[in-house]
Amino acid sequence: MSEINVDCQQASTYLGVSVKTIRRWAQEGKLHGKKVGTRGDWRFTHQELDKMVATGNNKYDAIAHFLRESAKDIVAGASERHHIHIGKENPRWKDVKKNHPHHIAVVQLMANHLNNVSKGRPEFERLSTKIAETSLVRGLTIEETVDGAMFLKQAIWSSLEMTELLNKLSTADLHMLSRTISTYHDVIASQIAFAYHHHYTKGQEALRIREERYRSLFNSIDDGFCIVEMLYDKKGSAVDYRFIEVNKVFEKIAKMKDPVG
């Protein structure tokens, strides 16, 4: 017999809902548990939580099936909106639309994990990271990549609203479905943002290191060295010059202090 050792917070994480919802389900008898301890808070067995997941699976089966079967059409709808948003004649569209296979995978993955965010989140994080990495390789901006996810979320809801599936859900179940879809979208957006931030930070650090190496070499050579910009008048005749960069040896030889500028 399973031990009653899962508290409300753990049950919340496992089922992907709030602690408040867990307590309400327990009070309504929807989730069977037992009040223990001096505070009398609820405790559950893993077996009861698994039963709840199984019940949820039956509840959202029709929606999950629809998403799997309609994934390509949903992505096509999202693609049309995204294309209009960035401009029909925008040449970057050919690179943006290369994320479509990933977006189809997002819809299918969502269909497989409508009932348990805690189990679906790691897979969404991996897929989102892959989307970000391939987008960076193609030179897409973070806005273009995140917008793709945003239009996909809108297309999912638009497609579901055209069916009778949502009307068959209770208000609480519809709220949970909305929260699940929003959570997965937030995971995608946050992973993309993190990947782009890491990429740009890494690039800036590499640039800083190159500049430091150049500066060290520039100042360590034994010969005087300078970079000069010539200044010309309207007739194209040289009338002046200014130092763009000099090393310390040049300053010493030319007997000039801080000549740059």
N, C-alpha and C positions, 0 to 999 in steps of 0.2 A: 504494500500500500504506500502511495506517495506521501511524503511528509508535507505538512502545511507550513512551508517556510518561505514563501514568496510574498514580500510586502507590496504595498500599493505602488511604490516608486518603481520597483523591479517589474511589476506587472505592466505598468505604464510604458516602460521602455520596450518590453517584449511585444506588446500588442500595438505599440505605436499610437497611443491615445494619451490624453492627459490623466493625471492622478484623480482629478475631480470626476472624470468620466468613469474611471475604474470603481470609485466608491459608489457612484450612482448605480452602475450596473450591479454591484454587489447588493445594494439595498433593494433593488427591483427584482433580485433573484435571477437576473440574466447571466451573471457570473457567480458561480457558487463558491463561497469561501466561509471563513470563520473569524469572528472577532476575538483577538487575544491580547494579552498584556494589560497594563494598568490604564492605558488610554483607550483600549478597546478598538484599535484600528484593525483593518481587515488583513487576513493572510490567506494565501491560495496555494494550491498544488500546481505543479507544472502540468499535470494531467488535465486539470480544469482549464488552464490557459490554452493548451493545445486543442481542447474541445471548442473553445471560443474561436480560435483561428479556423477550425474546420467549419464551424457555423458560418463564419464570415465568408469563407470560400464559396459555399453554396449560394450565399446572398448575392455575391458579385460575379458569379459564374457567367451570367449572360453578358454583363458589361465587359468582362475580361475577354470572352469569346469575340465580341464585337470589335474590340480594340485590335486583337490579333488579326482578324480577317480584314479589317479596314485600315491597317497601318499605312499601306502605300497611298491610299486615297486621302487619309488624314494629312500625311506629309505633303502631298500634292497641293492640298488646300492651304497649308501653312506656307508652302513655297510661293504660291501665287500672291499672297498678302505681302510676303517679304520682298518679292520682286518689285511689286508696286511701290513699296516703301523706299527702297534704295534707288528706284528709277529704272524704267524698262530698258533704257539705252545704256545703262551703266555697265561698262565692260568687266567690272569686278564680279558680276553675277555668275560668270562661268566658274569662278573659284568658290563663291559662296555656296552654290548648289551642289558642290561635291560633298557637302556634309549630309546630304539626303540619306545615304545608307545608314549613317549613324543615327539620324533622327527616326528612321524606321525601327532601328534596334531599341531606341528609347521607348517608343510606343509599345513594342512587344515586351520589353522588360517591365514596363509599368503594368501591363496586363497580368504578368506573372506574379506581381507583388502588390496587388491592390489591398491586401488584407494585413500585411505585416511590414511596416516601414523599417523596423529595426533589422529585418533580414534583407530587405531590398536596398537599403542605403549603401552598404559596401559595394554592391554591384553597380549602383548608379555612380558612385564616386569613381570607380575604375573606368566606366564608360565615359564619364564626363571629362576625366583627365585625358583620355584618348582623343576626344573631340577637340579639346584645347590644343593638344600637341600637334595634331594634324592641321588645325587651323593656323597655328603659328608657322608651320612649314610652308603653308600656302600664302602666307603674308596677310591673312585676314586681320582686321582690327578687332579689339575686344567687343566693340559695339556690334559689329557684323556677326560675331559668333554668339553673343548673348541674345541678340535680337532673334536669331534663328530659333533659340529655345523658347523665347517669349511667344513668337508666332505659332510655334508648335503647341504650346499649352492652350492658346486661344482656339486653335483648330480642333483640338481634342474635345473641348467643351462644346464647340459649335456642332461637331459631328454627333455627340451624344444627345444634344438638345433636339436634333432632327429625328430622333427615335423616341419610343415610348419607355425606354429603359429607366430613365431618371424618375418618371412618374410612379414607378413601382416601388421606389425606395421611401422609407420613412424619413421624416425631417432629420432625425439623428443620424441615420445611415447616409443621407445625402451630404450632411455636414462632414461626416467622417471621410467620405469619398473626396469631397472638395479639399479637405485638409491634406489627404494623402497625395493627391495630384500636385497641390501647391508645394508640399514638402519636397517631392521629387524634383520639381522645377527649381526650387531654392537650392537644392544640392547641386544641380547642374550649373546654375549661375555662379554659385560660390566657388565651385571647383575650377570653373573657367577663369574667374577673377584671380584666384590664387595662382593658377598656372601662368597667367599673363604677368602677374606681379613678380613671380619668381624669375620669369624669363627676362623681363626688363631690368630687374635688380641685378641679376647675374651679368647682363650686358653692360650695365653702368659700372659695375665693379671691374670687369675686364678692361673697360676703357680707362678707368682710373689707374689700373696697374700699368697699362701700356704708356700712359702719359708720364707716370713716375719713372719708368725705365728710360724713356726718351729724355726726360729732364736730367736724370742722373748722368746719362751718357753725354748729353750736351754740355753739361757743366764740368765734366771730368776730362775732356780732350785738352791737349797741351796747346793747341793753336787758337788764336783769336777767331771767333766766328760770329757773323751777324747776318740777319735777313733784313733787307732794305726795300721799301716801297717807294718808287719814283712817283712824283706828283707832276702833272702836266697841265698847261694852260689850254684854252679853247683851240689854239692853233696846233696843239700837239707837241709843243716844245716843253722840255723838262725845265721846271722852274724851282723845284725843291725836292726834298726826300725826307723820309722818316724811318726810324728804326722800328722794325716789327718785333725783332727778338735778337738778343745778344747774350754771349756767355761772359763769365767773369774775367776770362783771359783777355777778351776784346776790350772790356772796360779798363783793364789795367794798362793795356798797350795804348789805347786811344786816350787814356787819361780822362775818361768820361764816367760820370756817375749817374746811373739810372737814365740812360739816353732813350729808352723805349717810349714811344708816344709821339 
